[in-house]
Structure formats: structure tokens, C-alpha cells
Amino acid sequence: MEYMEDKHLELYNLRDDIGEKKNLATVRADKAQDLQARLHAWQTSIHAPMPTANTDVKPAVPAGGKGKGRR
């Protein structure tokens, strides 16, 4: 799995870990990178639309005013 927000990868051996408890992406970095490259090639081949950053987002203003803390 590749998370679009921060590009981190997760890799699981579903035969031995059906609950996806042990992320093998760092232990098997070669396999994770190979699968990521294959995923990206497939996405390109089907012209998959990819998410883009929303640069129009403005920070939320806390309800009731200006700053932190209570009155």
C-alpha cells in the first residue's frame, strides 16, 4: 500500500499475517520498492488520475475567536 499523503509504504504477508499487524516495508524494502514501481507503471499505463495538493486550504480559525486558551 502506498499512502498518497506522505508516500509511505506498507507491505504485508497476508498468508502469515491476515490481520496486517507487521509492516514489512522496511525489512523487505527491495520488494516494497519493486511493487511500488510496478504500481506506478500500471497507473501510468491506464492514465489513472492522481490526487494533487490542495493549495487553497486555509488554516481553521478556532470557534469564538483569536487564540488559544480559555476566557
mmCIF file as Biopython writes it, N, C-alpha, C and O atoms, coordinates in Angstrom:
data_model
#
loop_
_atom_site.group_PDB
_atom_site.id
_atom_site.type_symbol
_atom_site.label_atom_id
_atom_site.label_alt_id
_atom_site.label_comp_id
_atom_site.label_asym_id
_atom_site.label_entity_id
_atom_site.label_seq_id
_atom_site.pdbx_PDB_ins_code
_atom_site.Cartn_x
_atom_site.Cartn_y
_atom_site.Cartn_z
_atom_site.occupancy
_atom_site.B_iso_or_equiv
_atom_site.auth_seq_id
_atom_site.auth_asym_id
_atom_site.pdbx_PDB_model_num
ATOM 1   N N  . MET A ? 1  ? 0.850   -1.164  0.000   1.0 0.0 1  A 1 
ATOM 2   C CA . MET A ? 1  ? 0.000   0.000   0.000   1.0 0.0 1  A 1 
ATOM 3   C C  . MET A ? 1  ? 0.897   1.229   0.000   1.0 0.0 1  A 1 
ATOM 4   O O  . MET A ? 1  ? 1.912   1.285   0.694   1.0 0.0 1  A 1 
ATOM 5   N N  . GLU A ? 2  ? 0.493   2.212   -0.800  1.0 0.0 2  A 1 
ATOM 6   C CA . GLU A ? 2  ? 1.203   3.481   -0.805  1.0 0.0 2  A 1 
ATOM 7   C C  . GLU A ? 2  ? 0.213   4.558   -0.380  1.0 0.0 2  A 1 
ATOM 8   O O  . GLU A ? 2  ? -0.852  4.705   -0.978  1.0 0.0 2  A 1 
ATOM 9   N N  . TYR A ? 3  ? 0.571   5.306   0.652   1.0 0.0 3  A 1 
ATOM 10  C CA . TYR A ? 3  ? -0.291  6.372   1.132   1.0 0.0 3  A 1 
ATOM 11  C C  . TYR A ? 3  ? 0.082   7.659   0.429   1.0 0.0 3  A 1 
ATOM 12  O O  . TYR A ? 3  ? 1.232   8.094   0.486   1.0 0.0 3  A 1 
ATOM 13  N N  . MET A ? 4  ? -0.887  8.267   -0.233  1.0 0.0 4  A 1 
ATOM 14  C CA . MET A ? 4  ? -0.641  9.438   -1.058  1.0 0.0 4  A 1 
ATOM 15  C C  . MET A ? 4  ? -0.263  10.665  -0.229  1.0 0.0 4  A 1 
ATOM 16  O O  . MET A ? 4  ? 0.472   11.527  -0.712  1.0 0.0 4  A 1 
ATOM 17  N N  . GLU A ? 5  ? -0.744  10.760  0.993   1.0 0.0 5  A 1 
ATOM 18  C CA . GLU A ? 5  ? -0.474  11.941  1.814   1.0 0.0 5  A 1 
ATOM 19  C C  . GLU A ? 5  ? 1.016   12.137  2.064   1.0 0.0 5  A 1 
ATOM 20  O O  . GLU A ? 5  ? 1.529   13.252  1.967   1.0 0.0 5  A 1 
ATOM 21  N N  . ASP A ? 6  ? 1.707   11.046  2.386   1.0 0.0 6  A 1 
ATOM 22  C CA . ASP A ? 6  ? 3.125   11.171  2.730   1.0 0.0 6  A 1 
ATOM 23  C C  . ASP A ? 6  ? 4.009   10.168  1.999   1.0 0.0 6  A 1 
ATOM 24  O O  . ASP A ? 6  ? 5.207   10.079  2.272   1.0 0.0 6  A 1 
ATOM 25  N N  . LYS A ? 7  ? 3.436   9.429   1.091   1.0 0.0 7  A 1 
ATOM 26  C CA . LYS A ? 7  ? 4.152   8.456   0.246   1.0 0.0 7  A 1 
ATOM 27  C C  . LYS A ? 7  ? 4.756   7.286   1.022   1.0 0.0 7  A 1 
ATOM 28  O O  . LYS A ? 7  ? 5.613   6.581   0.489   1.0 0.0 7  A 1 
ATOM 29  N N  . HIS A ? 8  ? 4.334   7.064   2.258   1.0 0.0 8  A 1 
ATOM 30  C CA . HIS A ? 8  ? 4.904   5.921   2.963   1.0 0.0 8  A 1 
ATOM 31  C C  . HIS A ? 8  ? 4.268   4.635   2.441   1.0 0.0 8  A 1 
ATOM 32  O O  . HIS A ? 8  ? 3.135   4.623   1.959   1.0 0.0 8  A 1 
ATOM 33  N N  . LEU A ? 9  ? 5.033   3.563   2.556   1.0 0.0 9  A 1 
ATOM 34  C CA . LEU A ? 9  ? 4.608   2.264   2.044   1.0 0.0 9  A 1 
ATOM 35  C C  . LEU A ? 9  ? 4.329   1.308   3.183   1.0 0.0 9  A 1 
ATOM 36  O O  . LEU A ? 9  ? 4.922   1.397   4.258   1.0 0.0 9  A 1 
ATOM 37  N N  . GLU A ? 10 ? 3.416   0.395   2.922   1.0 0.0 10 A 1 
ATOM 38  C CA . GLU A ? 10 ? 3.176   -0.717  3.826   1.0 0.0 10 A 1 
ATOM 39  C C  . GLU A ? 10 ? 3.150   -1.984  2.996   1.0 0.0 10 A 1 
ATOM 40  O O  . GLU A ? 10 ? 2.619   -2.002  1.885   1.0 0.0 10 A 1 
ATOM 41  N N  . LEU A ? 11 ? 3.726   -3.039  3.539   1.0 0.0 11 A 1 
ATOM 42  C CA . LEU A ? 11 ? 3.812   -4.327  2.861   1.0 0.0 11 A 1 
ATOM 43  C C  . LEU A ? 11 ? 3.533   -5.416  3.887   1.0 0.0 11 A 1 
ATOM 44  O O  . LEU A ? 11 ? 4.144   -5.445  4.955   1.0 0.0 11 A 1 
ATOM 45  N N  . TYR A ? 12 ? 2.615   -6.303  3.560   1.0 0.0 12 A 1 
ATOM 46  C CA . TYR A ? 12 ? 2.229   -7.368  4.487   1.0 0.0 12 A 1 
ATOM 47  C C  . TYR A ? 12 ? 2.252   -8.717  3.789   1.0 0.0 12 A 1 
ATOM 48  O O  . TYR A ? 12 ? 1.963   -8.809  2.596   1.0 0.0 12 A 1 
ATOM 49  N N  . ASN A ? 13 ? 2.594   -9.758  4.527   1.0 0.0 13 A 1 
ATOM 50  C CA . ASN A ? 13 ? 2.497   -11.129 4.046   1.0 0.0 13 A 1 
ATOM 51  C C  . ASN A ? 13 ? 1.148   -11.658 4.528   1.0 0.0 13 A 1 
ATOM 52  O O  . ASN A ? 13 ? 1.017   -12.108 5.667   1.0 0.0 13 A 1 
ATOM 53  N N  . LEU A ? 14 ? 0.165   -11.599 3.664   1.0 0.0 14 A 1 
ATOM 54  C CA . LEU A ? 14 ? -1.197  -11.948 4.074   1.0 0.0 14 A 1 
ATOM 55  C C  . LEU A ? 14 ? -1.369  -13.434 4.373   1.0 0.0 14 A 1 
ATOM 56  O O  . LEU A ? 14 ? -2.307  -13.815 5.073   1.0 0.0 14 A 1 
ATOM 57  N N  . ARG A ? 15 ? -0.490  -14.266 3.860   1.0 0.0 15 A 1 
ATOM 58  C CA . ARG A ? 15 ? -0.575  -15.698 4.175   1.0 0.0 15 A 1 
ATOM 59  C C  . ARG A ? 15 ? -0.290  -15.925 5.660   1.0 0.0 15 A 1 
ATOM 60  O O  . ARG A ? 15 ? -0.938  -16.744 6.312   1.0 0.0 15 A 1 
ATOM 61  N N  . ASP A ? 16 ? 0.697   -15.182 6.185   1.0 0.0 16 A 1 
ATOM 62  C CA . ASP A ? 16 ? 1.097   -15.370 7.587   1.0 0.0 16 A 1 
ATOM 63  C C  . ASP A ? 16 ? 0.546   -14.307 8.528   1.0 0.0 16 A 1 
ATOM 64  O O  . ASP A ? 16 ? 0.589   -14.477 9.746   1.0 0.0 16 A 1 
ATOM 65  N N  . ASP A ? 17 ? 0.029   -13.213 7.974   1.0 0.0 17 A 1 
ATOM 66  C CA . ASP A ? 17 ? -0.377  -12.069 8.795   1.0 0.0 17 A 1 
ATOM 67  C C  . ASP A ? 17 ? -1.674  -11.467 8.239   1.0 0.0 17 A 1 
ATOM 68  O O  . ASP A ? 17 ? -1.682  -10.342 7.740   1.0 0.0 17 A 1 
ATOM 69  N N  . ILE A ? 18 ? -2.747  -12.218 8.333   1.0 0.0 18 A 1 
ATOM 70  C CA . ILE A ? 18 ? -4.029  -11.788 7.752   1.0 0.0 18 A 1 
ATOM 71  C C  . ILE A ? 18 ? -4.545  -10.501 8.391   1.0 0.0 18 A 1 
ATOM 72  O O  . ILE A ? 18 ? -5.297  -9.756  7.762   1.0 0.0 18 A 1 
ATOM 73  N N  . GLY A ? 19 ? -4.148  -10.236 9.627   1.0 0.0 19 A 1 
ATOM 74  C CA . GLY A ? 19 ? -4.588  -9.032  10.320  1.0 0.0 19 A 1 
ATOM 75  C C  . GLY A ? 19 ? -3.736  -7.805  10.025  1.0 0.0 19 A 1 
ATOM 76  O O  . GLY A ? 19 ? -3.977  -6.731  10.577  1.0 0.0 19 A 1 
ATOM 77  N N  . GLU A ? 20 ? -2.741  -7.959  9.159   1.0 0.0 20 A 1 
ATOM 78  C CA . GLU A ? 20 ? -1.856  -6.853  8.775   1.0 0.0 20 A 1 
ATOM 79  C C  . GLU A ? 20 ? -1.278  -6.145  10.001  1.0 0.0 20 A 1 
ATOM 80  O O  . GLU A ? 20 ? -1.411  -4.931  10.156  1.0 0.0 20 A 1 
ATOM 81  N N  . LYS A ? 21 ? -0.644  -6.919  10.855  1.0 0.0 21 A 1 
ATOM 82  C CA . LYS A ? 21 ? -0.064  -6.387  12.093  1.0 0.0 21 A 1 
ATOM 83  C C  . LYS A ? 21 ? 1.407   -6.018  11.919  1.0 0.0 21 A 1 
ATOM 84  O O  . LYS A ? 21 ? 1.894   -5.109  12.593  1.0 0.0 21 A 1 
ATOM 85  N N  . LYS A ? 22 ? 2.129   -6.710  11.022  1.0 0.0 22 A 1 
ATOM 86  C CA . LYS A ? 22 ? 3.566   -6.493  10.881  1.0 0.0 22 A 1 
ATOM 87  C C  . LYS A ? 22 ? 3.873   -5.924  9.500   1.0 0.0 22 A 1 
ATOM 88  O O  . LYS A ? 22 ? 3.816   -6.632  8.495   1.0 0.0 22 A 1 
ATOM 89  N N  . ASN A ? 23 ? 4.200   -4.636  9.468   1.0 0.0 23 A 1 
ATOM 90  C CA . ASN A ? 23 ? 4.552   -3.960  8.222   1.0 0.0 23 A 1 
ATOM 91  C C  . ASN A ? 23 ? 5.973   -4.377  7.832   1.0 0.0 23 A 1 
ATOM 92  O O  . ASN A ? 23 ? 6.921   -4.133  8.578   1.0 0.0 23 A 1 
ATOM 93  N N  . LEU A ? 24 ? 6.115   -5.002  6.667   1.0 0.0 24 A 1 
ATOM 94  C CA . LEU A ? 24 ? 7.407   -5.498  6.214   1.0 0.0 24 A 1 
ATOM 95  C C  . LEU A ? 24 ? 8.107   -4.551  5.245   1.0 0.0 24 A 1 
ATOM 96  O O  . LEU A ? 24 ? 9.130   -4.917  4.666   1.0 0.0 24 A 1 
ATOM 97  N N  . ALA A ? 25 ? 7.583   -3.349  5.057   1.0 0.0 25 A 1 
ATOM 98  C CA . ALA A ? 25 ? 8.134   -2.436  4.056   1.0 0.0 25 A 1 
ATOM 99  C C  . ALA A ? 25 ? 9.580   -2.058  4.327   1.0 0.0 25 A 1 
ATOM 100 O O  . ALA A ? 25 ? 10.337  -1.842  3.380   1.0 0.0 25 A 1 
ATOM 101 N N  . THR A ? 26 ? 9.985   -1.973  5.571   1.0 0.0 26 A 1 
ATOM 102 C CA . THR A ? 26 ? 11.383  -1.633  5.843   1.0 0.0 26 A 1 
ATOM 103 C C  . THR A ? 26 ? 12.264  -2.876  5.820   1.0 0.0 26 A 1 
ATOM 104 O O  . THR A ? 26 ? 13.406  -2.822  5.363   1.0 0.0 26 A 1 
ATOM 105 N N  . VAL A ? 27 ? 11.741  -3.991  6.311   1.0 0.0 27 A 1 
ATOM 106 C CA . VAL A ? 27 ? 12.508  -5.241  6.318   1.0 0.0 27 A 1 
ATOM 107 C C  . VAL A ? 27 ? 12.706  -5.746  4.887   1.0 0.0 27 A 1 
ATOM 108 O O  . VAL A ? 27 ? 13.777  -6.250  4.550   1.0 0.0 27 A 1 
ATOM 109 N N  . ARG A ? 28 ? 11.698  -5.615  4.066   1.0 0.0 28 A 1 
ATOM 110 C CA . ARG A ? 28 ? 11.749  -6.052  2.658   1.0 0.0 28 A 1 
ATOM 111 C C  . ARG A ? 28 ? 11.648  -4.842  1.730   1.0 0.0 28 A 1 
ATOM 112 O O  . ARG A ? 28 ? 10.800  -4.799  0.838   1.0 0.0 28 A 1 
ATOM 113 N N  . ALA A ? 29 ? 12.523  -3.863  1.954   1.0 0.0 29 A 1 
ATOM 114 C CA . ALA A ? 29 ? 12.497  -2.617  1.175   1.0 0.0 29 A 1 
ATOM 115 C C  . ALA A ? 29 ? 12.622  -2.885  -0.321  1.0 0.0 29 A 1 
ATOM 116 O O  . ALA A ? 29 ? 12.007  -2.186  -1.126  1.0 0.0 29 A 1 
ATOM 117 N N  . ASP A ? 30 ? 13.419  -3.901  -0.706  1.0 0.0 30 A 1 
ATOM 118 C CA . ASP A ? 30 ? 13.573  -4.236  -2.122  1.0 0.0 30 A 1 
ATOM 119 C C  . ASP A ? 30 ? 12.237  -4.633  -2.732  1.0 0.0 30 A 1 
ATOM 120 O O  . ASP A ? 30 ? 11.895  -4.189  -3.828  1.0 0.0 30 A 1 
ATOM 121 N N  . LYS A ? 31 ? 11.491  -5.455  -2.035  1.0 0.0 31 A 1 
ATOM 122 C CA . LYS A ? 31 ? 10.182  -5.917  -2.525  1.0 0.0 31 A 1 
ATOM 123 C C  . LYS A ? 31 ? 9.186   -4.765  -2.548  1.0 0.0 31 A 1 
ATOM 124 O O  . LYS A ? 31 ? 8.432   -4.615  -3.508  1.0 0.0 31 A 1 
ATOM 125 N N  . ALA A ? 32 ? 9.179   -3.947  -1.490  1.0 0.0 32 A 1 
ATOM 126 C CA . ALA A ? 32 ? 8.256   -2.809  -1.428  1.0 0.0 32 A 1 
ATOM 127 C C  . ALA A ? 32 ? 8.524   -1.838  -2.575  1.0 0.0 32 A 1 
ATOM 128 O O  . ALA A ? 32 ? 7.586   -1.344  -3.200  1.0 0.0 32 A 1 
ATOM 129 N N  . GLN A ? 33 ? 9.793   -1.562  -2.855  1.0 0.0 33 A 1 
ATOM 130 C CA . GLN A ? 33 ? 10.136  -0.638  -3.942  1.0 0.0 33 A 1 
ATOM 131 C C  . GLN A ? 33 ? 9.803   -1.224  -5.304  1.0 0.0 33 A 1 
ATOM 132 O O  . GLN A ? 33 ? 9.362   -0.505  -6.201  1.0 0.0 33 A 1 
ATOM 133 N N  . ASP A ? 34 ? 10.013  -2.528  -5.465  1.0 0.0 34 A 1 
ATOM 134 C CA . ASP A ? 34 ? 9.649   -3.195  -6.726  1.0 0.0 34 A 1 
ATOM 135 C C  . ASP A ? 34 ? 8.148   -3.107  -6.962  1.0 0.0 34 A 1 
ATOM 136 O O  . ASP A ? 34 ? 7.704   -2.767  -8.059  1.0 0.0 34 A 1 
ATOM 137 N N  . LEU A ? 35 ? 7.375   -3.409  -5.941  1.0 0.0 35 A 1 
ATOM 138 C CA . LEU A ? 35 ? 5.909   -3.347  -6.081  1.0 0.0 35 A 1 
ATOM 139 C C  . LEU A ? 35 ? 5.427   -1.915  -6.309  1.0 0.0 35 A 1 
ATOM 140 O O  . LEU A ? 35 ? 4.483   -1.692  -7.066  1.0 0.0 35 A 1 
ATOM 141 N N  . GLN A ? 36 ? 6.072   -0.944  -5.657  1.0 0.0 36 A 1 
ATOM 142 C CA . GLN A ? 36 ? 5.706   0.453   -5.873  1.0 0.0 36 A 1 
ATOM 143 C C  . GLN A ? 36 ? 5.979   0.857   -7.326  1.0 0.0 36 A 1 
ATOM 144 O O  . GLN A ? 36 ? 5.159   1.536   -7.944  1.0 0.0 36 A 1 
ATOM 145 N N  . ALA A ? 37 ? 7.111   0.448   -7.866  1.0 0.0 37 A 1 
ATOM 146 C CA . ALA A ? 37 ? 7.444   0.760   -9.261  1.0 0.0 37 A 1 
ATOM 147 C C  . ALA A ? 37 ? 6.432   0.124   -10.209 1.0 0.0 37 A 1 
ATOM 148 O O  . ALA A ? 37 ? 6.022   0.744   -11.191 1.0 0.0 37 A 1 
ATOM 149 N N  . ARG A ? 38 ? 6.036   -1.097  -9.919  1.0 0.0 38 A 1 
ATOM 150 C CA . ARG A ? 38 ? 5.031   -1.775  -10.755 1.0 0.0 38 A 1 
ATOM 151 C C  . ARG A ? 38 ? 3.678   -1.077  -10.661 1.0 0.0 38 A 1 
ATOM 152 O O  . ARG A ? 38 ? 2.970   -0.946  -11.660 1.0 0.0 38 A 1 
ATOM 153 N N  . LEU A ? 39 ? 3.321   -0.629  -9.451  1.0 0.0 39 A 1 
ATOM 154 C CA . LEU A ? 39 ? 2.075   0.109   -9.263  1.0 0.0 39 A 1 
ATOM 155 C C  . LEU A ? 39 ? 2.088   1.398   -10.084 1.0 0.0 39 A 1 
ATOM 156 O O  . LEU A ? 39 ? 1.121   1.706   -10.780 1.0 0.0 39 A 1 
ATOM 157 N N  . HIS A ? 40 ? 3.188   2.148   -10.000 1.0 0.0 40 A 1 
ATOM 158 C CA . HIS A ? 40 ? 3.287   3.409   -10.739 1.0 0.0 40 A 1 
ATOM 159 C C  . HIS A ? 40 ? 3.256   3.177   -12.245 1.0 0.0 40 A 1 
ATOM 160 O O  . HIS A ? 40 ? 2.654   3.966   -12.975 1.0 0.0 40 A 1 
ATOM 161 N N  . ALA A ? 41 ? 3.893   2.111   -12.723 1.0 0.0 41 A 1 
ATOM 162 C CA . ALA A ? 41 ? 3.859   1.785   -14.151 1.0 0.0 41 A 1 
ATOM 163 C C  . ALA A ? 41 ? 2.435   1.471   -14.594 1.0 0.0 41 A 1 
ATOM 164 O O  . ALA A ? 41 ? 2.000   1.906   -15.660 1.0 0.0 41 A 1 
ATOM 165 N N  . TRP A ? 42 ? 1.715   0.715   -13.772 1.0 0.0 42 A 1 
ATOM 166 C CA . TRP A ? 42 ? 0.326   0.382   -14.104 1.0 0.0 42 A 1 
ATOM 167 C C  . TRP A ? 42 ? -0.545  1.633   -14.100 1.0 0.0 42 A 1 
ATOM 168 O O  . TRP A ? 42 ? -1.362  1.819   -15.002 1.0 0.0 42 A 1 
ATOM 169 N N  . GLN A ? 43 ? -0.380  2.491   -13.096 1.0 0.0 43 A 1 
ATOM 170 C CA . GLN A ? 43 ? -1.155  3.732   -13.039 1.0 0.0 43 A 1 
ATOM 171 C C  . GLN A ? 43 ? -0.912  4.574   -14.285 1.0 0.0 43 A 1 
ATOM 172 O O  . GLN A ? 43 ? -1.848  5.142   -14.847 1.0 0.0 43 A 1 
ATOM 173 N N  . THR A ? 44 ? 0.332   4.654   -14.710 1.0 0.0 44 A 1 
ATOM 174 C CA . THR A ? 44 ? 0.673   5.415   -15.913 1.0 0.0 44 A 1 
ATOM 175 C C  . THR A ? 44 ? 0.038   4.778   -17.140 1.0 0.0 44 A 1 
ATOM 176 O O  . THR A ? 44 ? -0.484  5.480   -18.006 1.0 0.0 44 A 1 
ATOM 177 N N  . SER A ? 45 ? 0.079   3.455   -17.219 1.0 0.0 45 A 1 
ATOM 178 C CA . SER A ? 45 ? -0.434  2.753   -18.402 1.0 0.0 45 A 1 
ATOM 179 C C  . SER A ? 45 ? -1.934  2.930   -18.592 1.0 0.0 45 A 1 
ATOM 180 O O  . SER A ? 45 ? -2.429  2.891   -19.719 1.0 0.0 45 A 1 
ATOM 181 N N  . ILE A ? 46 ? -2.660  3.124   -17.492 1.0 0.0 46 A 1 
ATOM 182 C CA . ILE A ? 46 ? -4.115  3.300   -17.618 1.0 0.0 46 A 1 
ATOM 183 C C  . ILE A ? 46 ? -4.529  4.762   -17.504 1.0 0.0 46 A 1 
ATOM 184 O O  . ILE A ? 46 ? -5.716  5.088   -17.466 1.0 0.0 46 A 1 
ATOM 185 N N  . HIS A ? 47 ? -3.518  5.642   -17.449 1.0 0.0 47 A 1 
ATOM 186 C CA . HIS A ? 47 ? -3.775  7.088   -17.334 1.0 0.0 47 A 1 
ATOM 187 C C  . HIS A ? 47 ? -4.649  7.405   -16.118 1.0 0.0 47 A 1 
ATOM 188 O O  . HIS A ? 47 ? -5.607  8.174   -16.194 1.0 0.0 47 A 1 
ATOM 189 N N  . ALA A ? 48 ? -4.283  6.783   -14.998 1.0 0.0 48 A 1 
ATOM 190 C CA . ALA A ? 48 ? -5.048  6.969   -13.762 1.0 0.0 48 A 1 
ATOM 191 C C  . ALA A ? 48 ? -4.916  8.415   -13.278 1.0 0.0 48 A 1 
ATOM 192 O O  . ALA A ? 48 ? -3.803  8.933   -13.189 1.0 0.0 48 A 1 
ATOM 193 N N  . PRO A ? 49 ? -6.031  9.068   -12.965 1.0 0.0 49 A 1 
ATOM 194 C CA . PRO A ? 49 ? -5.934  10.406  -12.381 1.0 0.0 49 A 1 
ATOM 195 C C  . PRO A ? 49 ? -5.331  10.304  -10.982 1.0 0.0 49 A 1 
ATOM 196 O O  . PRO A ? 49 ? -5.734  9.460   -10.181 1.0 0.0 49 A 1 
ATOM 197 N N  . MET A ? 50 ? -4.376  11.162  -10.704 1.0 0.0 50 A 1 
ATOM 198 C CA . MET A ? 50 ? -3.705  11.125  -9.412  1.0 0.0 50 A 1 
ATOM 199 C C  . MET A ? 50 ? -4.091  12.350  -8.600  1.0 0.0 50 A 1 
ATOM 200 O O  . MET A ? 50 ? -4.298  13.425  -9.163  1.0 0.0 50 A 1 
ATOM 201 N N  . PRO A ? 51 ? -4.189  12.203  -7.299  1.0 0.0 51 A 1 
ATOM 202 C CA . PRO A ? 51 ? -4.536  13.354  -6.462  1.0 0.0 51 A 1 
ATOM 203 C C  . PRO A ? 51 ? -3.426  14.405  -6.509  1.0 0.0 51 A 1 
ATOM 204 O O  . PRO A ? 51 ? -2.252  14.083  -6.687  1.0 0.0 51 A 1 
ATOM 205 N N  . THR A ? 52 ? -3.816  15.639  -6.348  1.0 0.0 52 A 1 
ATOM 206 C CA . THR A ? 52 ? -2.859  16.738  -6.293  1.0 0.0 52 A 1 
ATOM 207 C C  . THR A ? 52 ? -3.071  17.501  -4.988  1.0 0.0 52 A 1 
ATOM 208 O O  . THR A ? 52 ? -4.130  17.420  -4.367  1.0 0.0 52 A 1 
ATOM 209 N N  . ALA A ? 53 ? -2.062  18.228  -4.598  1.0 0.0 53 A 1 
ATOM 210 C CA . ALA A ? 53 ? -2.144  19.005  -3.359  1.0 0.0 53 A 1 
ATOM 211 C C  . ALA A ? 53 ? -3.173  20.119  -3.513  1.0 0.0 53 A 1 
ATOM 212 O O  . ALA A ? 53 ? -3.252  20.762  -4.560  1.0 0.0 53 A 1 
ATOM 213 N N  . ASN A ? 54 ? -3.949  20.339  -2.475  1.0 0.0 54 A 1 
ATOM 214 C CA . ASN A ? 54 ? -4.916  21.424  -2.456  1.0 0.0 54 A 1 
ATOM 215 C C  . ASN A ? 54 ? -4.228  22.613  -1.809  1.0 0.0 54 A 1 
ATOM 216 O O  . ASN A ? 54 ? -4.114  22.686  -0.586  1.0 0.0 54 A 1 
ATOM 217 N N  . THR A ? 55 ? -3.774  23.541  -2.634  1.0 0.0 55 A 1 
ATOM 218 C CA . THR A ? 55 ? -3.037  24.693  -2.111  1.0 0.0 55 A 1 
ATOM 219 C C  . THR A ? 55 ? -3.955  25.826  -1.678  1.0 0.0 55 A 1 
ATOM 220 O O  . THR A ? 55 ? -3.479  26.850  -1.190  1.0 0.0 55 A 1 
ATOM 221 N N  . ASP A ? 56 ? -5.258  25.662  -1.848  1.0 0.0 56 A 1 
ATOM 222 C CA . ASP A ? 56 ? -6.213  26.699  -1.473  1.0 0.0 56 A 1 
ATOM 223 C C  . ASP A ? 56 ? -6.695  26.577  -0.033  1.0 0.0 56 A 1 
ATOM 224 O O  . ASP A ? 56 ? -7.511  27.384  0.411   1.0 0.0 56 A 1 
ATOM 225 N N  . VAL A ? 57 ? -6.210  25.592  0.696   1.0 0.0 57 A 1 
ATOM 226 C CA . VAL A ? 57 ? -6.668  25.357  2.059   1.0 0.0 57 A 1 
ATOM 227 C C  . VAL A ? 57 ? -6.095  26.426  2.978   1.0 0.0 57 A 1 
ATOM 228 O O  . VAL A ? 57 ? -4.898  26.713  2.956   1.0 0.0 57 A 1 
ATOM 229 N N  . LYS A ? 58 ? -6.965  27.000  3.775   1.0 0.0 58 A 1 
ATOM 230 C CA . LYS A ? 58 ? -6.550  27.996  4.758   1.0 0.0 58 A 1 
ATOM 231 C C  . LYS A ? 58 ? -6.703  27.387  6.152   1.0 0.0 58 A 1 
ATOM 232 O O  . LYS A ? 58 ? -7.625  26.602  6.376   1.0 0.0 58 A 1 
ATOM 233 N N  . PRO A ? 59 ? -5.833  27.727  7.079   1.0 0.0 59 A 1 
ATOM 234 C CA . PRO A ? 59 ? -5.933  27.167  8.429   1.0 0.0 59 A 1 
ATOM 235 C C  . PRO A ? 59 ? -7.278  27.495  9.067   1.0 0.0 59 A 1 
ATOM 236 O O  . PRO A ? 59 ? -7.833  28.574  8.861   1.0 0.0 59 A 1 
ATOM 237 N N  . ALA A ? 60 ? -7.780  26.565  9.828   1.0 0.0 60 A 1 
ATOM 238 C CA . ALA A ? 60 ? -9.047  26.772  10.521  1.0 0.0 60 A 1 
ATOM 239 C C  . ALA A ? 60 ? -8.877  27.805  11.626  1.0 0.0 60 A 1 
ATOM 240 O O  . ALA A ? 60 ? -7.827  27.872  12.266  1.0 0.0 60 A 1 
ATOM 241 N N  . VAL A ? 61 ? -9.905  28.602  11.846  1.0 0.0 61 A 1 
ATOM 242 C CA . VAL A ? 61 ? -9.921  29.570  12.928  1.0 0.0 61 A 1 
ATOM 243 C C  . VAL A ? 61 ? -10.724 28.961  14.061  1.0 0.0 61 A 1 
ATOM 244 O O  . VAL A ? 61 ? -11.850 28.514  13.846  1.0 0.0 61 A 1 
ATOM 245 N N  . PRO A ? 62 ? -10.168 28.936  15.266  1.0 0.0 62 A 1 
ATOM 246 C CA . PRO A ? 62 ? -10.901 28.344  16.384  1.0 0.0 62 A 1 
ATOM 247 C C  . PRO A ? 62 ? -12.238 29.064  16.610  1.0 0.0 62 A 1 
ATOM 248 O O  . PRO A ? 62 ? -12.345 30.276  16.423  1.0 0.0 62 A 1 
ATOM 249 N N  . ALA A ? 63 ? -13.231 28.307  17.008  1.0 0.0 63 A 1 
ATOM 250 C CA . ALA A ? 63 ? -14.537 28.887  17.287  1.0 0.0 63 A 1 
ATOM 251 C C  . ALA A ? 63 ? -14.405 29.917  18.401  1.0 0.0 63 A 1 
ATOM 252 O O  . ALA A ? 63 ? -13.742 29.663  19.407  1.0 0.0 63 A 1 
ATOM 253 N N  . GLY A ? 64 ? -15.015 31.045  18.232  1.0 0.0 64 A 1 
ATOM 254 C CA . GLY A ? 64 ? -15.032 32.050  19.272  1.0 0.0 64 A 1 
ATOM 255 C C  . GLY A ? 64 ? -13.868 32.998  19.261  1.0 0.0 64 A 1 
ATOM 256 O O  . GLY A ? 64 ? -13.748 33.846  20.145  1.0 0.0 64 A 1 
ATOM 257 N N  . GLY A ? 65 ? -13.006 32.872  18.277  1.0 0.0 65 A 1 
ATOM 258 C CA . GLY A ? 65 ? -12.066 33.963  18.293  1.0 0.0 65 A 1 
ATOM 259 C C  . GLY A ? 65 ? -10.651 33.744  17.895  1.0 0.0 65 A 1 
ATOM 260 O O  . GLY A ? 65 ? -10.331 32.997  16.971  1.0 0.0 65 A 1 
ATOM 261 N N  . LYS A ? 66 ? -9.804  34.430  18.633  1.0 0.0 66 A 1 
ATOM 262 C CA . LYS A ? 66 ? -8.475  34.712  18.165  1.0 0.0 66 A 1 
ATOM 263 C C  . LYS A ? 66 ? -7.429  33.702  18.565  1.0 0.0 66 A 1 
ATOM 264 O O  . LYS A ? 66 ? -6.595  33.329  17.739  1.0 0.0 66 A 1 
ATOM 265 N N  . GLY A ? 67 ? -7.441  33.262  19.762  1.0 0.0 67 A 1 
ATOM 266 C CA . GLY A ? 67 ? -6.285  32.499  20.176  1.0 0.0 67 A 1 
ATOM 267 C C  . GLY A ? 67 ? -6.616  31.251  20.942  1.0 0.0 67 A 1 
ATOM 268 O O  . GLY A ? 67 ? -7.762  30.810  21.031  1.0 0.0 67 A 1 
ATOM 269 N N  . LYS A ? 68 ? -5.552  30.700  21.492  1.0 0.0 68 A 1 
ATOM 270 C CA . LYS A ? 68 ? -5.680  29.506  22.299  1.0 0.0 68 A 1 
ATOM 271 C C  . LYS A ? 68 ? -6.133  29.879  23.705  1.0 0.0 68 A 1 
ATOM 272 O O  . LYS A ? 68 ? -6.158  31.054  24.070  1.0 0.0 68 A 1 
ATOM 273 N N  . GLY A ? 69 ? -6.476  28.905  24.457  1.0 0.0 69 A 1 
ATOM 274 C CA . GLY A ? 69 ? -6.817  29.158  25.849  1.0 0.0 69 A 1 
ATOM 275 C C  . GLY A ? 69 ? -8.276  29.524  26.054  1.0 0.0 69 A 1 
ATOM 276 O O  . GLY A ? 69 ? -9.042  29.700  25.107  1.0 0.0 69 A 1 
ATOM 277 N N  . ARG A ? 70 ? -8.623  29.629  27.301  1.0 0.0 70 A 1 
ATOM 278 C CA . ARG A ? 70 ? -9.998  29.936  27.672  1.0 0.0 70 A 1 
ATOM 279 C C  . ARG A ? 70 ? -10.103 31.308  28.264  1.0 0.0 70 A 1 
ATOM 280 O O  . ARG A ? 70 ? -9.115  31.889  28.712  1.0 0.0 70 A 1 
ATOM 281 N N  . ARG A ? 71 ? -11.297 31.816  28.264  1.0 0.0 71 A 1 
ATOM 282 C CA . ARG A ? 71 ? -11.552 33.114  28.878  1.0 0.0 71 A 1 
ATOM 283 C C  . ARG A ? 71 ? -11.997 32.965  30.301  1.0 0.0 71 A 1 
ATOM 284 O O  . ARG A ? 71 ? -12.257 33.962  30.975  1.0 0.0 71 A 1 
#
